[in-house]
Amino acid sequence: DSVMTQTPLSLSVTPGQPASISCKSSQSLLHSDGNTYLYWYLQKPGQSPQLLVYEVSKRFSGVPDRFSGSGSGTDFTLKIGRVEAEDVGVYYCMQSTQFPTFGQGTRLEI
Amino acid sequence: QVQLQESGPGLVKPSQTLSLSCAVSGGSISSAPYYWSWIRQYPGKGLEWIGYMSSSGSTRYNPSLKSRVTISRDTSKNQFSLEMISVTAADTAVYYCARTWDFWGQGILVTVSS
């Protein structure tokens, strides 16, 4: 199994300030097909997870460009350029290079 | 836009079978290259992938659940289903269906209790 470890587990950010979440995998997420199947989700209170970023750095349709993903191998980062009130919730990383596993989540508060 | 809606009983007795369905609209479950997943979220908020079915009908399961889980589909209704046998209180969770990995349903809380 690829164990996904997120840090920090909670984050308090002033609106307009940047935020960064780290996700480390216990194994390389580079697939034999050359792709890296690392995703980022935001679960807003009372809602299901919504996709923000797929394959490390590709923003999903409709996701604001203040969200950006980066990384390779075992180390990945989600950055929020300027946090807004609507960004509150729990952020999860997920890999599907091996059988899918999720990080434990990072709670973002304003 | 693809929409998914879970349905099924919210309460299941220990040792019985959990059965859920996921109705899909806005896209066909038989259309490549998509996969259709079941995921659950425990009360403490951890997420666990249960398994998925491809557009051709092949399946893959989480090794930790493989002996108890079956995913099937009804293409005429454009829906896919989850069966989990021999449930215990540890299977209490919100169950989500999703098009791997972009669109998710709203989730259904299933409680295992006598």
Boltz contact constraints between the chains, C-beta under 6 A:
constraints:
  - contact:
      token1: [A, 39]
      token2: [B, 101]
      max_distance: 6.0
  - contact:
      token1: [A, 48]
      token2: [B, 96]
      max_distance: 6.0
  - contact:
      token1: [A, 48]
      token2: [B, 104]
      max_distance: 6.0
  - contact:
      token1: [A, 48]
      token2: [B, 106]
      max_distance: 6.0
  - contact:
      token1: [A, 48]
      token2: [B, 107]
      max_distance: 6.0
  - contact:
      token1: [A, 49]
      token2: [B, 104]
      max_distance: 6.0
  - contact:
      token1: [A, 51]
      token2: [B, 102]
      max_distance: 6.0
  - contact:
      token1: [A, 100]
      token2: [B, 49]
      max_distance: 6.0
  - contact:
      token1: [A, 102]
      token2: [B, 47]
      max_distance: 6.0
  - contact:
      token1: [A, 105]
      token2: [B, 45]
      max_distance: 6.0
